[in-house]
Amino acid sequence: MEVVTKIAPLALALIMLGLGLGLKTDDFKRVVSNPKDFTVGLICQLIILPIVAYILIIVLRTPAELALGVMIIAAAPGGVTTNVMTKFAKGDVALSISLTAIISLISIFSVPFIIFTSAKLIGISNISEQITMTGIAVKMAGVVTIPVILGMLIRKFAENFIVSKISIIEKITGILFVIVFASIWIEERQNILSYLKQAGFITLLLNIIMMIVAYYIAKSFATGIEQRKCIALECGLQNGTLAVFVATQIFTDIIFIIPTAAYALIMYITGFIFMYVLRNSN
């Protein structure tokens, strides 16, 4: 896991820098002017998703280490690719950007809280006393909050240049994501099938169930079809790089990362299918 431990922080920081470069102050003002849809998305992402994940690990009697790995990916905010997929699904891209950005910033508090709370509920006791929620939050701020703010500042002073290069930036962040997970699979190539057998089914269920649940919650409470599409995809495509980073800061055993790695493979397959279905729905 040595290669992943070294790559993940740098990759995550650059991905979050790319997110910041794509943000405008309007993305935050929009939340204040139209809070209803954002609130529905926030609740689905930060509350409903971890609850669904926890119910699944109890029902399926998932081994403790894998169970906490599932909770780690469930705690992660939506990934930056949700914005692109929401666009192709003819969803509310502006809402997607706002949800991704703000929940990513909130994640320095929410992710450690969900993980440490889940560890207690599941019975994981091998977390070092030197590793605390505050310590993880500070480390996350260094690779999440600071790069996002830095990206926004760069855009403010060089907006025309950044706007002209935004498609290149998006491609680079996608490549970084692939590098992180390719490293995991290369390092653990002898155990891949075993890991997928253990974590593949629960991560597939979590992904599909959560997109459907989020869609119907949004159908009941959000303002329209575009917002439903956005919220469903936000809850189905997680920031796997962030999940890997957090897992490697707390644990040295690869088993805690396997659900994230499995989810990363699955979510794009199901995500593209779901996106196609949503694109043709009214």
MIBA-554253 format. One record per residue: residue number from 0; x negated, y negated, z of N, C-alpha, C, O in turn; residue in one letter. Coordinates in steps of 0.05 Angstrom, whole numbers, plus 5000, padded with zeros to 4 digits. Layout:
BEGIN
GUZA   kevex   n_xx   n_yy   n_zz   ca_xx   ca_yy   ca_zz   c_xx   c_yy   c_zz   o_xx   o_yy   o_zz   nudren
GUZA     NUM      X      Y      Z       X       Y       Z      X      Y      Z      X      Y      Z        A
...
This chain:
BEGIN
GUZA   kevex   n_xx   n_yy   n_zz   ca_xx   ca_yy   ca_zz   c_xx   c_yy   c_zz   o_xx   o_yy   o_zz   nudren
GUZA       0   4984   5024   5000    5000    5000    5000   4983   4975   5000   4993   4952   5001        M
GUZA       1   4957   4978   4999    4938    4956    5001   4942   4936   4978   4941   4912   4983        E
GUZA       2   4945   4946   4954    4948    4929    4930   4973   4912   4933   4973   4888   4928        V
GUZA       3   4995   4925   4940    5021    4912    4943   5020   4890   4964   5030   4868   4960        V
GUZA       4   5007   4896   4986    5004    4877    5009   4990   4851   5000   4996   4830   5009        T
GUZA       5   4971   4855   4982    4955    4832    4972   4970   4816   4950   4969   4792   4949        K
GUZA       6   4985   4831   4933    4998    4818    4910   5024   4804   4919   5030   4782   4909        I
GUZA       7   5040   4817   4936    5067    4807    4942   5068   4778   4952   5085   4763   4942        A
GUZA       8   5051   4770   4971    5052    4742    4980   5048   4722   4958   5062   4702   4955        P
GUZA       9   5027   4727   4941    5021    4708    4919   5043   4708   4898   5052   4687   4889        L
GUZA      10   5053   4732   4891    5075    4734    4872   5100   4720   4881   5113   4705   4866        A
GUZA      11   5107   4724   4907    5131    4711    4918   5128   4681   4918   5146   4667   4911        L
GUZA      12   5104   4671   4927    5100    4642    4927   5103   4630   4900   5115   4608   4897        A
GUZA      13   5092   4643   4880    5094    4633    4852   5123   4634   4841   5132   4616   4827        L
GUZA      14   5137   4656   4849    5165    4658    4840   5182   4636   4853   5199   4624   4840        I
GUZA      15   5177   4630   4879    5192    4609    4892   5184   4582   4882   5200   4563   4882        M
GUZA      16   5159   4578   4875    5150    4553    4862   5166   4549   4836   5175   4527   4830        L
GUZA      17   5169   4571   4821    5184    4570    4796   5213   4562   4801   5225   4548   4785        G
GUZA      18   5224   4573   4823    5252    4566    4830   5254   4536   4836   5272   4523   4827        L
GUZA      19   5235   4526   4851    5234    4497    4858   5231   4480   4834   5243   4458   4833        G
GUZA      20   5216   4488   4815    5212    4473    4790   5238   4470   4774   5242   4451   4759        L
GUZA      21   5256   4489   4778    5281    4489    4763   5303   4475   4778   5325   4472   4767        G
GUZA      22   5298   4465   4802    5319    4452    4819   5320   4422   4815   5300   4409   4810        L
GUZA      23   5344   4411   4818    5349    4382    4819   5364   4376   4844   5377   4393   4856        K
GUZA      24   5363   4351   4853    5379    4343    4877   5409   4348   4873   5423   4352   4892        T
GUZA      25   5418   4347   4848    5446    4352    4842   5455   4380   4850   5478   4385   4857        D
GUZA      26   5435   4399   4850    5442    4427    4858   5450   4428   4888   5465   4446   4895        D
GUZA      27   5440   4410   4904    5446    4409    4932   5471   4391   4937   5487   4397   4954        F
GUZA      28   5473   4369   4922    5496    4352    4924   5522   4366   4917   5543   4361   4928        K
GUZA      29   5520   4385   4898    5543    4400    4889   5556   4416   4911   5581   4419   4912        R
GUZA      30   5540   4426   4930    5550    4442    4952   5567   4424   4970   5587   4434   4981        V
GUZA      31   5559   4399   4974    5574    4381    4991   5600   4372   4977   5621   4371   4990        V
GUZA      32   5599   4367   4951    5622    4358    4936   5643   4380   4931   5667   4375   4929        S
GUZA      33   5633   4405   4930    5651    4428    4924   5643   4452   4942   5631   4471   4931        N
GUZA      34   5648   4450   4968    5637    4471    4986   5651   4498   4986   5640   4517   4995        P
GUZA      35   5676   4499   4976    5692    4523    4978   5678   4547   4965   5674   4568   4978        K
GUZA      36   5670   4545   4939    5658    4567    4925   5631   4575   4937   5625   4599   4940        D
GUZA      37   5616   4555   4945    5590    4560    4957   5594   4575   4984   5578   4594   4989        F
GUZA      38   5613   4568   5000    5618    4581    5025   5626   4610   5021   5617   4628   5037        T
GUZA      39   5642   4616   5001    5650    4643    4995   5625   4660   4988   5622   4682   4998        V
GUZA      40   5608   4649   4971    5584    4662    4963   5565   4667   4986   5553   4688   4989        G
GUZA      41   5563   4646   5003    5545    4648    5027   5554   4670   5046   5538   4686   5055        L
GUZA      42   5580   4672   5051    5591    4692    5069   5587   4720   5057   5579   4739   5072        I
GUZA      43   5592   4723   5031    5588    4749    5018   5558   4758   5020   5553   4781   5026        C
GUZA      44   5540   4739   5016    5512    4745    5015   5500   4750   5043   5486   4770   5047        Q
GUZA      45   5506   4733   5061    5493    4734    5087   5507   4751   5108   5495   4760   5127        L
GUZA      46   5533   4756   5105    5548    4771    5125   5559   4797   5114   5554   4819   5125        I
GUZA      47   5574   4796   5091    5587    4820    5081   5567   4840   5071   5569   4864   5076        I
GUZA      48   5546   4831   5056    5526    4850    5045   5512   4866   5067   5511   4890   5064        L
GUZA      49   5501   4853   5088    5489    4869    5109   5508   4888   5123   5501   4910   5131        P
GUZA      50   5533   4880   5126    5553    4897    5139   5559   4922   5122   5560   4944   5132        I
GUZA      51   5562   4918   5096    5567    4940    5077   5543   4959   5078   5546   4983   5078        V
GUZA      52   5518   4948   5078    5494    4964    5079   5493   4981   5105   5487   5005   5104        A
GUZA      53   5500   4968   5127    5500    4983    5153   5521   5005   5154   5515   5027   5164        Y
GUZA      54   5544   4999   5143    5565    5020    5142   5556   5044   5126   5560   5067   5133        I
GUZA      55   5543   5039   5103    5533    5060    5086   5512   5077   5100   5513   5102   5098        L
GUZA      56   5493   5065   5114    5472    5081    5126   5483   5098   5149   5473   5119   5155        I
GUZA      57   5505   5088   5162    5518    5104    5183   5534   5127   5170   5531   5150   5179        I
GUZA      58   5550   5121   5150    5566    5142    5137   5549   5164   5124   5555   5187   5126        V
GUZA      59   5527   5156   5111    5509    5175    5097   5488   5187   5115   5472   5203   5106        L
GUZA      60   5487   5178   5140    5468    5188    5160   5439   5186   5149   5424   5205   5149        R
GUZA      61   5433   5162   5140    5407    5157    5128   5385   5157   5150   5389   5146   5171        T
GUZA      62   5362   5171   5144    5340    5171    5163   5332   5142   5171   5334   5124   5155        P
GUZA      63   5323   5139   5196    5319    5112    5207   5301   5094   5191   5308   5071   5186        A
GUZA      64   5278   5104   5182    5259    5088    5167   5271   5078   5140   5269   5055   5133        E
GUZA      65   5284   5097   5126    5298    5090    5101   5321   5071   5106   5326   5053   5090        L
GUZA      66   5335   5075   5128    5358    5059    5135   5349   5030   5139   5362   5011   5129        A
GUZA      67   5327   5026   5153    5318    4998    5157   5308   4986   5131   5311   4962   5126        L
GUZA      68   5297   5003   5113    5289    4993    5087   5313   4983   5071   5311   4963   5057        G
GUZA      69   5335   4997   5074    5360    4989    5061   5369   4962   5072   5378   4944   5057        V
GUZA      70   5367   4959   5099    5375    4933    5111   5357   4911   5103   5366   4888   5102        M
GUZA      71   5332   4917   5097    5313    4896    5089   5321   4884   5061   5322   4860   5058        I
GUZA      72   5328   4902   5043    5337    4892    5016   5364   4879   5018   5370   4860   5003        I
GUZA      73   5381   4888   5037    5408    4876    5041   5405   4848   5053   5422   4831   5048        A
GUZA      74   5384   4844   5068    5379    4817    5080   5368   4797   5061   5370   4773   5066        A
GUZA      75   5356   4806   5039    5343    4788    5020   5363   4771   5005   5386   4780   5000        A
GUZA      76   5356   4746   4999    5374    4729    4983   5375   4738   4954   5361   4756   4946        P
GUZA      77   5393   4726   4939    5395    4732    4910   5369   4725   4896   5355   4706   4903        G
GUZA      78   5362   4741   4876    5337    4736    4860   5341   4714   4839   5364   4707   4833        G
GUZA      79   5319   4704   4829    5321    4682    4810   5333   4691   4783   5343   4674   4768        V
GUZA      80   5333   4717   4778    5344    4726    4752   5375   4725   4753   5387   4727   4732        T
GUZA      81   5387   4721   4776    5416    4719    4777   5426   4695   4761   5448   4696   4749        T
GUZA      82   5410   4674   4760    5418    4650    4745   5420   4656   4715   5439   4648   4702        N
GUZA      83   5401   4671   4705    5401    4678    4676   5424   4697   4670   5439   4694   4650        V
GUZA      84   5428   4717   4687    5449    4737    4683   5477   4725   4686   5496   4732   4672        M
GUZA      85   5479   4706   4704    5505    4691    4707   5511   4676   4681   5534   4675   4673        T
GUZA      86   5491   4664   4669    5495    4650    4644   5505   4668   4622   5524   4661   4608        K
GUZA      87   5493   4692   4620    5501    4711    4599   5529   4722   4605   5544   4729   4586        F
GUZA      88   5536   4724   4631    5563    4734    4638   5584   4712   4635   5608   4717   4641        A
GUZA      89   5576   4688   4627    5594    4665    4625   5606   4657   4652   5629   4651   4655        K
GUZA      90   5588   4659   4672    5596    4651    4699   5587   4623   4705   5578   4608   4688        G
GUZA      91   5590   4615   4730    5584    4588    4739   5554   4586   4746   5546   4593   4768        D
GUZA      92   5538   4577   4727    5509    4577    4730   5501   4556   4751   5482   4561   4767        V
GUZA      93   5514   4534   4752    5508    4513    4772   5511   4524   4801   5495   4519   4818        A
GUZA      94   5533   4539   4805    5538    4551    4831   5516   4572   4837   5507   4574   4860        L
GUZA      95   5509   4588   4817    5488    4608    4820   5462   4596   4829   5448   4606   4847        S
GUZA      96   5454   4574   4816    5429    4560    4823   5430   4550   4852   5411   4553   4867        I
GUZA      97   5453   4538   4860    5456    4528    4887   5455   4550   4908   5441   4547   4928        S
GUZA      98   5468   4572   4902    5468    4595    4921   5440   4607   4924   5431   4611   4946        L
GUZA      99   5427   4611   4901    5400    4623    4902   5381   4605   4918   5366   4614   4935        T
GUZA     100   5381   4579   4912    5363    4560    4924   5368   4557   4954   5349   4560   4970        A
GUZA     101   5393   4552   4962    5398    4546    4990   5396   4571   5008   5386   4570   5030        I
GUZA     102   5406   4594   4998    5404    4619    5014   5375   4627   5016   5367   4639   5036        I
GUZA     103   5359   4622   4995    5330    4628    4997   5317   4611   5019   5300   4621   5034        S
GUZA     104   5325   4586   5022    5314    4569    5043   5324   4578   5070   5309   4578   5090        L
GUZA     105   5349   4586   5072    5361    4596    5097   5348   4623   5105   5347   4630   5129        I
GUZA     106   5338   4637   5085    5328    4665    5090   5305   4666   5110   5301   4687   5122        S
GUZA     107   5290   4644   5113    5268    4646    5133   5279   4650   5161   5264   4659   5179        I
GUZA     108   5304   4644   5165    5317    4650    5191   5334   4675   5190   5334   4692   5208        F
GUZA     109   5350   4677   5169    5370    4700    5167   5356   4727   5163   5365   4746   5176        S
GUZA     110   5335   4728   5147    5322    4754    5141   5310   4766   5167   5315   4789   5173        V
GUZA     111   5293   4751   5181    5282    4763    5206   5304   4771   5226   5302   4792   5239        P
GUZA     112   5325   4754   5228    5347    4761    5247   5360   4787   5239   5364   4804   5256        F
GUZA     113   5367   4790   5214    5381    4814    5205   5363   4839   5209   5372   4860   5217        I
GUZA     114   5337   4836   5202    5319    4859    5203   5314   4868   5232   5316   4892   5238        I
GUZA     115   5308   4849   5250    5303    4856    5278   5328   4866   5292   5326   4884   5308        F
GUZA     116   5351   4855   5285    5376    4864    5297   5382   4893   5287   5390   4910   5303        T
GUZA     117   5378   4897   5261    5383    4924    5250   5364   4945   5262   5372   4967   5267        S
GUZA     118   5339   4937   5266    5319    4955    5278   5328   4965   5305   5325   4989   5312        A
GUZA     119   5340   4947   5321    5350    4954    5347   5374   4973   5345   5376   4993   5360        K
GUZA     120   5392   4967   5327    5416    4983    5323   5409   5011   5313   5421   5031   5321        L
GUZA     121   5389   5013   5295    5382    5038    5283   5364   5055   5302   5364   5079   5300        I
GUZA     122   5349   5041   5319    5332    5055    5337   5303   5055   5329   5288   5073   5337        G
GUZA     123   5295   5036   5312    5267    5034    5305   5252   5019   5327   5258   4996   5333        I
GUZA     124   5232   5032   5339    5218    5020    5362   5188   5016   5357   5173   5008   5375        S
GUZA     125   5179   5022   5332    5150    5020    5327   5141   4993   5315   5121   4991   5301        N
GUZA     126   5157   4972   5320    5149    4945    5312   5131   4934   5334   5138   4933   5357        I
GUZA     127   5107   4925   5326    5087    4915    5345   5099   4891   5360   5113   4875   5349        S
GUZA     128   5092   4889   5386    5101    4867    5402   5089   4840   5392   5100   4819   5398        E
GUZA     129   5068   4842   5377    5055    4817    5366   5071   4806   5342   5067   4783   5334        Q
GUZA     130   5089   4823   5331    5106    4814    5308   5133   4805   5319   5148   4821   5331        I
GUZA     131   5139   4780   5315    5164    4769    5326   5181   4757   5303   5170   4752   5281        T
GUZA     132   5206   4751   5309    5223    4738    5289   5212   4711   5282   5212   4703   5258        M
GUZA     133   5202   4696   5302    5190    4670    5296   5166   4672   5279   5162   4656   5260        T
GUZA     134   5149   4692   5285    5125    4695    5269   5131   4702   5240   5118   4691   5222        G
GUZA     135   5150   4719   5235    5158    4726    5208   5170   4702   5194   5166   4697   5170        I
GUZA     136   5186   4686   5209    5199    4662    5197   5177   4642   5188   5180   4630   5167        A
GUZA     137   5156   4639   5204    5135    4621    5197   5120   4631   5172   5114   4615   5154        V
GUZA     138   5115   4657   5171    5101    4668    5147   5119   4665   5122   5109   4659   5101        K
GUZA     139   5145   4669   5126    5163    4666    5103   5164   4637   5093   5166   4632   5069        M
GUZA     140   5163   4619   5112    5164    4590    5105   5140   4584   5087   5142   4567   5068        A
GUZA     141   5117   4596   5092    5093    4591    5076   5095   4600   5047   5082   4589   5030        G
GUZA     142   5111   4621   5043    5113    4632    5015   5141   4628   5003   5145   4635   4980        V
GUZA     143   5159   4616   5018    5186    4611    5007   5192   4581   5008   5195   4568   4987        V
GUZA     144   5194   4569   5032    5202    4541    5035   5183   4522   5022   5190   4505   5006        T
GUZA     145   5157   4524   5029    5137    4505    5020   5135   4506   4989   5134   4485   4977        I
GUZA     146   5133   4530   4976    5132    4530    4947   5157   4518   4934   5154   4505   4913        P
GUZA     147   5181   4523   4945    5205    4511    4934   5204   4481   4935   5210   4467   4915        V
GUZA     148   5197   4470   4958    5195    4441    4961   5173   4429   4943   5177   4409   4931        I
GUZA     149   5151   4443   4942    5129    4434    4924   5138   4434   4895   5132   4415   4880        L
GUZA     150   5153   4454   4887    5163    4455    4859   5182   4432   4853   5181   4421   4832        G
GUZA     151   5199   4426   4873    5218    4403    4869   5203   4377   4867   5211   4359   4852        M
GUZA     152   5182   4374   4883    5166    4349    4882   5152   4346   4855   5150   4325   4843        L
GUZA     153   5141   4368   4845    5127    4368    4819   5147   4360   4797   5141   4344   4780        I
GUZA     154   5171   4372   4798    5192    4365    4778   5200   4336   4780   5204   4323   4759        R
GUZA     155   5201   4325   4804    5209    4297    4808   5190   4278   4794   5198   4258   4782        K
GUZA     156   5164   4284   4795    5144    4266    4783   5135   4274   4755   5121   4259   4742        F
GUZA     157   5144   4297   4745    5137    4305    4718   5160   4320   4705   5157   4342   4694        A
GUZA     158   5185   4308   4707    5209    4322    4699   5209   4330   4670   5216   4353   4663        E
GUZA     159   5202   4311   4653    5203    4317    4624   5185   4340   4616   5193   4357   4600        N
GUZA     160   5161   4341   4628    5142    4363    4623   5154   4389   4633   5153   4410   4619        F
GUZA     161   5164   4390   4657    5174    4414    4670   5198   4425   4654   5200   4449   4649        I
GUZA     162   5217   4407   4646    5240    4415    4631   5232   4428   4605   5245   4448   4597        V
GUZA     163   5212   4418   4592    5203    4429    4567   5189   4456   4570   5187   4472   4551        S
GUZA     164   5180   4462   4594    5166    4487    4599   5182   4507   4616   5171   4528   4623        K
GUZA     165   5207   4501   4622    5222    4517    4641   5226   4546   4631   5226   4564   4647        I
GUZA     166   5229   4550   4605    5232    4578    4595   5207   4594   4599   5208   4618   4604        S
GUZA     167   5184   4581   4596    5158    4595    4601   5156   4602   4630   5147   4624   4637        I
GUZA     168   5164   4583   4648    5162    4588    4677   5180   4612   4684   5172   4628   4701        I
GUZA     169   5204   4613   4673    5222    4635    4678   5210   4662   4670   5213   4682   4684        E
GUZA     170   5196   4662   4647    5183    4687    4637   5161   4696   4656   5157   4719   4661        K
GUZA     171   5145   4676   4666    5123    4682    4684   5133   4694   4710   5122   4713   4720        I
GUZA     172   5155   4683   4721    5166    4694    4746   5176   4723   4742   5174   4740   4759        T
GUZA     173   5188   4728   4718    5197    4755    4712   5174   4774   4710   5176   4797   4720        G
GUZA     174   5151   4766   4699    5127    4783    4697   5116   4789   4724   5108   4811   4730        I
GUZA     175   5116   4769   4742    5106    4772    4769   5122   4793   4784   5111   4810   4799        L
GUZA     176   5149   4792   4780    5167    4811    4793   5160   4840   4784   5158   4858   4800        F
GUZA     177   5155   4843   4758    5148    4869    4746   5122   4879   4758   5119   4903   4764        V
GUZA     178   5102   4861   4760    5076    4868    4770   5077   4880   4799   5065   4900   4805        I
GUZA     179   5093   4866   4816    5096    4875    4844   5107   4904   4845   5096   4921   4858        V
GUZA     180   5129   4909   4830    5141    4935    4832   5126   4957   4816   5127   4980   4823        F
GUZA     181   5113   4948   4795    5095    4967    4780   5073   4977   4799   5065   5000   4798        A
GUZA     182   5063   4958   4815    5041    4965    4834   5051   4986   4854   5036   5004   4861        S
GUZA     183   5075   4982   4864    5087    5001    4883   5088   5029   4870   5080   5049   4882        I
GUZA     184   5100   5030   4846    5104    5056    4833   5078   5069   4825   5075   5094   4826        W
GUZA     185   5058   5053   4817    5031    5064    4810   5017   5076   4835   5007   5098   4834        I
GUZA     186   5018   5060   4857    5005    5070    4882   5019   5095   4893   5005   5112   4904        E
GUZA     187   5045   5097   4889    5060    5119    4900   5070   5138   4879   5091   5151   4883        E
GUZA     188   5056   5140   4856    5066    5155    4833   5071   5185   4840   5089   5198   4828        R
GUZA     189   5056   5196   4859    5059    5224    4865   5084   5229   4882   5094   5252   4883        Q
GUZA     190   5095   5208   4894    5118    5211    4912   5143   5199   4901   5164   5199   4915        N
GUZA     191   5142   5188   4876    5165    5173    4865   5191   5189   4865   5211   5179   4875        I
GUZA     192   5190   5213   4855    5214    5229    4853   5226   5235   4881   5250   5234   4884        L
GUZA     193   5209   5241   4899    5218    5246    4927   5231   5222   4939   5252   5224   4952        S
GUZA     194   5219   5199   4934    5230    5174    4945   5257   5167   4932   5276   5159   4946        Y
GUZA     195   5259   5171   4906    5284    5165    4892   5306   5184   4902   5329   5176   4904        L
GUZA     196   5299   5209   4907    5319    5228    4917   5330   5218   4944   5353   5221   4951        K
GUZA     197   5311   5207   4961    5319    5198    4987   5334   5172   4987   5354   5169   5002        Q
GUZA     198   5325   5153   4970    5336    5126    4972   5354   5118   4948   5368   5098   4949        A
GUZA     199   5352   5133   4926    5366    5126    4902   5396   5124   4905   5409   5105   4896        G
GUZA     200   5408   5144   4918    5437    5145    4920   5449   5123   4936   5468   5110   4928        F
GUZA     201   5437   5118   4960    5448    5097    4977   5444   5069   4965   5461   5052   4968        I
GUZA     202   5421   5065   4952    5417    5038    4940   5435   5034   4916   5445   5012   4911        T
GUZA     203   5441   5056   4901    5460    5054    4879   5488   5047   4889   5501   5029   4878        L
GUZA     204   5496   5061   4910    5522    5056    4922   5524   5027   4933   5544   5013   4928        L
GUZA     205   5504   5019   4947    5503    4991    4958   5506   4971   4936   5522   4952   4938        L
GUZA     206   5491   4975   4915    5492    4956    4892   5519   4954   4879   5530   4932   4876        N
GUZA     207   5530   4977   4873    5556    4977    4858   5579   4967   4877   5595   4950   4869        I
GUZA     208   5580   4978   4901    5601    4971    4920   5600   4941   4925   5621   4928   4926        I
GUZA     209   5576   4930   4930    5575    4902    4938   5583   4884   4915   5596   4863   4920        M
GUZA     210   5576   4890   4890    5585    4873    4868   5615   4873   4865   5628   4853   4860        M
GUZA     211   5627   4897   4869    5656    4899    4867   5670   4884   4890   5689   4870   4886        I
GUZA     212   5660   4889   4914    5671    4876    4938   5669   4846   4936   5688   4831   4941        V
GUZA     213   5646   4836   4928    5642    4807    4925   5660   4795   4904   5670   4773   4907        A
GUZA     214   5664   4810   4882    5681    4800    4860   5710   4796   4871   5722   4776   4865        Y
GUZA     215   5720   4816   4886    5748    4815    4895   5751   4795   4918   5773   4784   4921        Y
GUZA     216   5731   4792   4934    5732    4771    4955   5733   4744   4941   5749   4726   4949        I
GUZA     217   5716   4740   4921    5716    4715    4906   5742   4711   4891   5752   4688   4888        A
GUZA     218   5754   4733   4882    5780    4731    4868   5802   4720   4887   5820   4706   4878        K
GUZA     219   5799   4727   4912    5819    4718    4932   5814   4690   4942   5833   4675   4948        S
GUZA     220   5789   4682   4943    5783    4656    4957   5768   4635   4940   5770   4612   4946        F
GUZA     221   5755   4643   4918    5740    4624    4902   5760   4611   4881   5783   4619   4879        A
GUZA     222   5750   4591   4867    5768    4575    4850   5775   4587   4823   5795   4580   4811        T
GUZA     223   5758   4604   4812    5764    4614    4785   5746   4637   4776   5730   4647   4792        G
GUZA     224   5750   4646   4752    5736    4670    4741   5706   4665   4739   5691   4684   4744        I
GUZA     225   5698   4641   4731    5669    4636    4729   5655   4639   4756   5632   4648   4758        E
GUZA     226   5669   4630   4777    5657    4632    4804   5657   4661   4814   5638   4669   4828        Q
GUZA     227   5677   4676   4807    5677    4705    4814   5653   4719   4802   5639   4734   4816        R
GUZA     228   5648   4714   4776    5626    4727    4762   5600   4720   4776   5583   4737   4781        K
GUZA     229   5596   4695   4782    5572    4685    4795   5567   4699   4822   5545   4709   4827        C
GUZA     230   5587   4699   4839    5585    4709    4866   5579   4739   4865   5564   4750   4881        I
GUZA     231   5593   4754   4847    5588    4783    4845   5559   4789   4838   5547   4806   4849        A
GUZA     232   5548   4774   4818    5521    4779    4810   5501   4770   4831   5480   4783   4835        L
GUZA     233   5507   4748   4845    5489    4739    4867   5486   4761   4888   5465   4764   4901        E
GUZA     234   5508   4776   4893    5508    4796    4914   5497   4823   4904   5494   4842   4920        C
GUZA     235   5492   4825   4878    5483    4851    4867   5453   4850   4859   5441   4871   4855        G
GUZA     236   5442   4826   4856    5414    4824    4846   5398   4809   4868   5400   4785   4870        L
GUZA     237   5383   4824   4884    5369    4813    4906   5340   4805   4899   5329   4814   4879        Q
GUZA     238   5328   4788   4916    5300    4781    4913   5283   4803   4924   5275   4802   4948        N
GUZA     239   5277   4822   4907    5262    4846    4916   5233   4839   4925   5223   4851   4943        G
GUZA     240   5221   4819   4912    5194    4811    4919   5193   4801   4948   5174   4806   4962        T
GUZA     241   5213   4785   4955    5215    4775    4983   5218   4798   5002   5206   4799   5024        L
GUZA     242   5235   4817   4995    5239    4841    5012   5213   4856   5016   5207   4865   5039        A
GUZA     243   5198   4860   4995    5172    4874    4997   5153   4858   5015   5140   4870   5032        V
GUZA     244   5152   4832   5011    5134    4815    5027   5141   4818   5057   5123   4823   5073        F
GUZA     245   5166   4816   5064    5174    4818    5092   5168   4846   5103   5157   4848   5126        V
GUZA     246   5174   4867   5088    5169    4894    5097   5139   4899   5103   5132   4912   5122        A
GUZA     247   5122   4888   5085    5093    4892    5089   5082   4876   5112   5060   4882   5122        T
GUZA     248   5096   4855   5120    5087    4839    5143   5094   4852   5169   5081   4846   5190        Q
GUZA     249   5114   4870   5169    5123    4883    5194   5112   4911   5196   5105   4920   5218        I
GUZA     250   5111   4926   5174    5104    4954    5174   5081   4961   5156   5075   4946   5137        F
GUZA     251   5067   4982   5162    5045    4991    5145   5053   5016   5129   5038   5024   5111        T
GUZA     252   5075   5028   5136    5085    5052    5122   5101   5045   5097   5119   5028   5099        D
GUZA     253   5094   5057   5075    5107    5052    5049   5137   5059   5050   5152   5048   5034        I
GUZA     254   5145   5077   5068    5173    5086    5068   5193   5063   5071   5215   5065   5061        I
GUZA     255   5185   5042   5085    5203    5019    5089   5208   5003   5064   5227   4988   5062        F
GUZA     256   5190   5006   5044    5192    4991    5019   5207   5007   4998   5217   4995   4979        I
GUZA     257   5208   5033   5001    5220    5050    4980   5249   5043   4973   5255   5042   4949        I
GUZA     258   5267   5037   4992    5294    5028    4984   5293   5003   4966   5309   5001   4948        P
GUZA     259   5275   4985   4973    5273    4960    4956   5264   4967   4928   5274   4956   4908        T
GUZA     260   5244   4985   4926    5233    4993    4900   5255   5007   4884   5258   5003   4860        A
GUZA     261   5270   5025   4897    5292    5039    4884   5313   5019   4875   5324   5021   4852        A
GUZA     262   5320   5001   4892    5341    4981    4887   5333   4964   4863   5349   4957   4846        Y
GUZA     263   5307   4957   4862    5297    4940    4840   5300   4953   4813   5306   4940   4793        A
GUZA     264   5297   4980   4812    5301    4994    4787   5331   4996   4780   5338   4992   4757        L
GUZA     265   5347   5001   4800    5375    5006    4796   5390   4980   4789   5408   4980   4772        I
GUZA     266   5384   4958   4803    5401    4934    4802   5402   4922   4774   5421   4909   4766        M
GUZA     267   5380   4925   4758    5381    4913    4731   5397   4930   4712   5410   4920   4694        Y
GUZA     268   5397   4957   4716    5414    4974    4700   5444   4968   4706   5459   4963   4687        I
GUZA     269   5451   4970   4731    5479    4964    4739   5486   4935   4734   5509   4929   4726        T
GUZA     270   5467   4917   4738    5471    4889    4734   5478   4882   4705   5497   4866   4700        G
GUZA     271   5464   4894   4686    5469    4890    4658   5496   4901   4650   5511   4889   4634        F
GUZA     272   5503   4925   4661    5529    4936    4655   5551   4918   4666   5571   4912   4652        I
GUZA     273   5548   4910   4691    5568    4893    4704   5570   4866   4689   5592   4855   4685        F
GUZA     274   5547   4855   4681    5546    4830    4666   5562   4832   4640   5577   4814   4633        M
GUZA     275   5558   4855   4626    5572    4859    4601   5603   4860   4606   5618   4849   4591        Y
GUZA     276   5611   4875   4627    5639    4877    4634   5650   4849   4641   5672   4842   4632        V
GUZA     277   5635   4834   4657    5644    4807    4665   5645   4788   4641   5663   4771   4640        L
GUZA     278   5626   4791   4623    5625    4773    4600   5651   4775   4583   5660   4756   4571        R
GUZA     279   5662   4799   4583    5686    4804    4566   5712   4803   4582   5733   4809   4571        N
GUZA     280   5710   4794   4607    5734    4792    4623   5744   4763   4624   5728   4745   4620        S
GUZA     281   5769   4759   4630    5781    4733    4631   5794   4728   4658   5805   4707   4663        N
